[in-house]
Amino acid sequence: METSDIYSLSELCLKLVQNENSGIQCADIYFEKNNYINVEIEENSIKNNETGEDNGISIRVIDRNGSLGFAYSNKMDRSTIKKLCKVAIKMMKVATPDPDFKNLPVSFKNYPAVKGLFDRNLKYLEIEDSLNYVNQLINVCKDDEMAISQSGNFESNYSKTYIFNSNGLNVSKKETSCLIASNIIVKDKISKETSSGYERQIERSLSNLNAINVANLALEDAKRNLNRKKVRNMKVPIILTPKGTINLILKPIAASINAETFQYKRSFLVDKRGEFIGSEFLNIEDNGLIDGAAGSQVFDDEGVPCKNKKIIERGKFLKTGLLHNSYTAGKEGVESTGNATRNSYISIPSIGITNFIMKPGDIMVEDIIKDIPKGIIFNTTGDSPNISTGDFSGLILHGNLIINGEIKESLNETMIGINLKDLFQKIDAVSNEFKIYGAFQAPWVRIKSANIIGGVN
């Protein structure tokens, strides 16, 4: 569809809603146009590839009692718009009133300038060109004598979004993204033991994507986890790799400062705003304004401008440290933080992060490790902390023993148990190096001590 058609349809929709004498307070229309490519690898060969479009529209109407009606379609024409308005209004009339709803966002005069969110090469990428990146993954696995199999994928996406509402908001944006991921299985020829390693990269620009590097990192991760060793129970320092920092610090905090979770008192940080919840090394922000970053946005999925939001400074959970959409912001009597997000046009807005960052420290990774007589490297786990209580007890899927400042054998049947508030307080060093995984930026972090449950009786 042409842009002029979308504007014409939005005007029709708002006119139909405004002419409906049903006590409607506000309404919004969300258009989304997506072009995508997806290529999948199984057993180190291409098993599936597809290219296509996913376009659609959704309409949300809310009356003066807060009752909400919602309808969507992947057809965008005048007849469909009329039907969607009728369905949304009909649903609104039978919906449960919600006195906590205040209003949808108003129009904004100024939006931030964020560069590097659109790459013309990705918009016009052909599936034949994308196969080059997948073949690079395949060749890395083929060329290594220990690698026996690989799964992975390449994705690219070009999207254009339009948001209109009855309060005068009228915005649009275009964005691109691409992803390459590799999961490689290796086998030790002597011990016959196998292990796997995973790595991925998400970028806004195709020129920043490095498939060979992703595959090599996955290969290194797999080899590092070979010849696993059981250990005894102990209480020792823990080094979180960037992946470990995401698992045990960034993801739990991101979930806990979601204003909806917070308002329902399902967060272990409830009643902790304005208090010190961690050591001085814990500094976290949600920054949607970084040029070219995967999580950056000019505005969120309700049309609210994105910003840089400080969450925790020197261990202090700021009173303004929650992430809001328009609903939770209205419920609390504050402004939306620009964190409304939709999975697609088929969903109403929820709350999500932009670029969620733990700020780096001033010490090298080697210096964090070198003084540890005995400790643990924590890389990944398949378990998640309890967000309501902050308790975590989980298996270390990928981790290594530290002996006299050196990284030794990988761990087998080893678990860690700690409460997150205790973990945050015990952070005593943060590296000046960091890695970026999609919307997360994470350094290496040293935890003074944690309980390790080993597989040796």
NORTA-V585237 format. One record per backbone hydrogen bond with DSSP energy under -0.5 kcal/mol. CO is the residue of the C=O (numbers start at 1). NH is the residue of the N-H. E is the energy in kcal/mol with one decimal. If there is no record, write none. Layout:
co: {CO | CO}
nh: {NH | NH}
e: {E | E}
This chain:
co: {2 | 2 | 3 | 4 | 5 | 6 | 7 | 8 | 9 | 10 | 11 | 12 | 13 | 14 | 15 | 16 | 17 | 19 | 20 | 23 | 26 | 27 | 28 | 29 | 29 | 30 | 31 | 32 | 33 | 34 | 35 | 36 | 37 | 38 | 39 | 40 | 40 | 41 | 42 | 45 | 48 | 50 | 52 | 56 | 57 | 58 | 59 | 60 | 61 | 62 | 62 | 63 | 65 | 67 | 69 | 71 | 73 | 77 | 78 | 79 | 80 | 81 | 82 | 83 | 84 | 85 | 86 | 87 | 88 | 89 | 90 | 91 | 91 | 92 | 98 | 112 | 113 | 115 | 117 | 119 | 119 | 120 | 122 | 126 | 126 | 127 | 129 | 129 | 130 | 130 | 131 | 132 | 133 | 134 | 135 | 136 | 137 | 138 | 139 | 141 | 143 | 144 | 146 | 149 | 150 | 151 | 152 | 153 | 154 | 155 | 156 | 157 | 158 | 159 | 160 | 161 | 162 | 163 | 164 | 165 | 167 | 169 | 171 | 173 | 175 | 177 | 178 | 179 | 180 | 181 | 182 | 183 | 184 | 185 | 185 | 186 | 187 | 188 | 193 | 195 | 197 | 199 | 201 | 203 | 205 | 206 | 210 | 211 | 212 | 213 | 214 | 215 | 216 | 217 | 218 | 219 | 220 | 221 | 222 | 223 | 226 | 229 | 231 | 234 | 234 | 236 | 237 | 238 | 238 | 239 | 239 | 240 | 241 | 242 | 243 | 244 | 245 | 245 | 246 | 249 | 250 | 251 | 252 | 253 | 255 | 257 | 258 | 259 | 260 | 261 | 262 | 267 | 269 | 272 | 275 | 275 | 279 | 281 | 282 | 283 | 284 | 284 | 285 | 285 | 286 | 286 | 288 | 290 | 292 | 293 | 298 | 298 | 300 | 304 | 307 | 307 | 308 | 309 | 311 | 312 | 313 | 315 | 315 | 315 | 316 | 316 | 317 | 318 | 322 | 323 | 324 | 325 | 326 | 327 | 328 | 329 | 329 | 339 | 340 | 341 | 344 | 350 | 354 | 355 | 355 | 356 | 357 | 357 | 363 | 364 | 365 | 366 | 369 | 371 | 372 | 373 | 374 | 375 | 376 | 376 | 377 | 377 | 378 | 380 | 380 | 385 | 386 | 387 | 390 | 391 | 392 | 394 | 395 | 395 | 398 | 398 | 399 | 400 | 401 | 402 | 403 | 406 | 406 | 409 | 410 | 414 | 415 | 416 | 417 | 418 | 419 | 420 | 421 | 422 | 424 | 424 | 426 | 426 | 429 | 430 | 431 | 433 | 435 | 435 | 436 | 437 | 439 | 440 | 441 | 442 | 444 | 445 | 445 | 446 | 446 | 447 | 450 | 451 | 452 | 452 | 453 | 455}
nh: {5 | 6 | 7 | 8 | 9 | 10 | 11 | 12 | 13 | 14 | 15 | 16 | 17 | 18 | 19 | 20 | 20 | 21 | 22 | 64 | 62 | 166 | 60 | 31 | 164 | 58 | 162 | 56 | 160 | 54 | 158 | 52 | 156 | 50 | 154 | 47 | 48 | 152 | 45 | 42 | 40 | 38 | 36 | 32 | 73 | 30 | 71 | 28 | 69 | 25 | 26 | 66 | 98 | 63 | 61 | 59 | 57 | 81 | 82 | 83 | 84 | 85 | 86 | 87 | 88 | 89 | 90 | 91 | 92 | 93 | 94 | 94 | 95 | 95 | 101 | 114 | 115 | 292 | 176 | 122 | 123 | 124 | 125 | 129 | 130 | 131 | 132 | 133 | 133 | 134 | 135 | 136 | 137 | 138 | 139 | 140 | 141 | 142 | 143 | 144 | 145 | 147 | 187 | 185 | 44 | 183 | 41 | 181 | 39 | 179 | 37 | 177 | 35 | 175 | 33 | 173 | 31 | 171 | 29 | 168 | 107 | 165 | 163 | 161 | 159 | 157 | 203 | 155 | 201 | 153 | 199 | 151 | 197 | 148 | 149 | 195 | 189 | 192 | 188 | 186 | 184 | 182 | 180 | 178 | 208 | 209 | 214 | 215 | 216 | 217 | 218 | 219 | 220 | 221 | 222 | 223 | 224 | 225 | 225 | 226 | 410 | 412 | 456 | 236 | 452 | 450 | 376 | 240 | 447 | 241 | 378 | 445 | 245 | 246 | 247 | 248 | 249 | 250 | 251 | 253 | 254 | 255 | 256 | 257 | 258 | 323 | 262 | 263 | 264 | 266 | 265 | 270 | 272 | 275 | 277 | 317 | 282 | 283 | 315 | 359 | 311 | 312 | 287 | 357 | 288 | 309 | 297 | 293 | 204 | 296 | 112 | 306 | 303 | 300 | 288 | 309 | 310 | 286 | 318 | 284 | 316 | 277 | 278 | 317 | 313 | 318 | 274 | 321 | 324 | 259 | 339 | 329 | 330 | 331 | 332 | 333 | 334 | 352 | 301 | 350 | 347 | 341 | 356 | 287 | 357 | 441 | 285 | 359 | 432 | 368 | 369 | 370 | 372 | 373 | 405 | 404 | 237 | 402 | 239 | 378 | 379 | 400 | 241 | 397 | 398 | 387 | 390 | 268 | 420 | 386 | 418 | 416 | 382 | 397 | 379 | 380 | 411 | 377 | 408 | 375 | 406 | 403 | 408 | 401 | 229 | 396 | 453 | 394 | 451 | 392 | 423 | 424 | 425 | 426 | 279 | 427 | 428 | 448 | 446 | 363 | 361 | 444 | 437 | 442 | 438 | 440 | 356 | 437 | 358 | 435 | 431 | 240 | 447 | 428 | 429 | 238 | 236 | 417 | 234 | 454 | 415 | 457}
e: {-0.6 | -1.5 | -2.2 | -2.0 | -2.5 | -2.3 | -2.0 | -2.0 | -2.5 | -2.6 | -2.1 | -2.4 | -2.2 | -2.5 | -1.8 | -0.6 | -0.8 | -0.6 | -1.9 | -1.8 | -2.6 | -2.5 | -2.5 | -0.5 | -2.3 | -1.9 | -2.1 | -2.4 | -2.3 | -2.1 | -2.7 | -2.2 | -2.1 | -2.5 | -2.4 | -2.2 | -1.3 | -1.5 | -1.2 | -2.6 | -3.4 | -2.7 | -2.5 | -2.4 | -2.3 | -2.5 | -1.9 | -2.2 | -2.9 | -2.4 | -1.9 | -1.9 | -1.7 | -2.0 | -2.6 | -2.9 | -2.6 | -2.4 | -2.1 | -1.8 | -2.8 | -2.3 | -1.8 | -2.5 | -3.0 | -2.3 | -2.3 | -2.5 | -2.2 | -2.0 | -0.8 | -0.5 | -0.7 | -0.8 | -1.6 | -0.7 | -0.5 | -2.7 | -2.3 | -0.8 | -1.6 | -1.7 | -1.0 | -0.6 | -1.5 | -1.3 | -1.0 | -0.6 | -0.7 | -1.3 | -2.6 | -1.4 | -1.4 | -2.2 | -2.4 | -1.7 | -1.7 | -2.3 | -2.2 | -0.9 | -0.5 | -0.6 | -2.3 | -2.7 | -3.2 | -3.0 | -3.2 | -2.3 | -2.6 | -2.8 | -2.0 | -1.9 | -2.7 | -2.5 | -2.3 | -2.0 | -2.8 | -2.3 | -3.1 | -1.5 | -0.9 | -1.9 | -2.6 | -2.6 | -2.7 | -2.5 | -2.6 | -2.5 | -2.2 | -1.5 | -2.1 | -2.3 | -2.2 | -2.9 | -1.3 | -1.9 | -0.5 | -2.1 | -2.8 | -2.9 | -2.1 | -2.8 | -2.1 | -2.5 | -1.1 | -1.4 | -1.9 | -2.4 | -2.3 | -2.3 | -2.1 | -2.1 | -2.5 | -2.3 | -2.0 | -2.3 | -2.3 | -0.7 | -0.7 | -1.6 | -0.7 | -2.1 | -2.1 | -0.5 | -3.4 | -1.6 | -1.9 | -0.6 | -3.5 | -0.6 | -3.2 | -2.1 | -3.1 | -2.0 | -2.3 | -2.6 | -2.0 | -2.1 | -2.6 | -1.9 | -2.8 | -2.2 | -1.9 | -2.0 | -0.6 | -2.5 | -2.6 | -2.9 | -1.6 | -2.6 | -1.7 | -1.5 | -2.1 | -2.1 | -0.7 | -2.8 | -1.8 | -0.9 | -2.6 | -2.6 | -2.4 | -2.0 | -0.6 | -2.9 | -0.7 | -2.7 | -1.8 | -1.7 | -0.6 | -1.0 | -0.5 | -1.9 | -1.8 | -2.7 | -2.0 | -0.6 | -0.5 | -2.8 | -2.2 | -2.2 | -2.2 | -2.7 | -1.3 | -0.6 | -2.2 | -0.8 | -3.9 | -1.8 | -0.5 | -2.3 | -1.8 | -2.1 | -2.2 | -2.1 | -1.6 | -1.4 | -2.6 | -2.5 | -2.2 | -3.1 | -1.6 | -1.4 | -0.7 | -2.6 | -0.7 | -2.2 | -2.0 | -0.6 | -2.3 | -1.3 | -1.4 | -2.3 | -2.1 | -0.7 | -2.5 | -2.7 | -0.7 | -2.7 | -3.1 | -0.6 | -0.6 | -1.4 | -2.3 | -1.4 | -1.5 | -0.8 | -3.5 | -2.0 | -3.2 | -3.0 | -2.6 | -2.3 | -0.6 | -1.0 | -2.3 | -1.6 | -2.3 | -3.4 | -3.7 | -2.0 | -1.6 | -2.5 | -0.5 | -2.9 | -2.7 | -3.0 | -2.6 | -2.1 | -1.0 | -1.7 | -2.5 | -2.9 | -1.6 | -1.4 | -2.1 | -1.1 | -0.5 | -2.9 | -2.8 | -0.8 | -2.7 | -0.7 | -0.5 | -2.8 | -0.5 | -1.9 | -3.1 | -2.7 | -2.2 | -2.7 | -2.6 | -3.6 | -0.5 | -2.2 | -0.9 | -2.1 | -1.5 | -2.0 | -2.0 | -0.7 | -2.8 | -0.5}
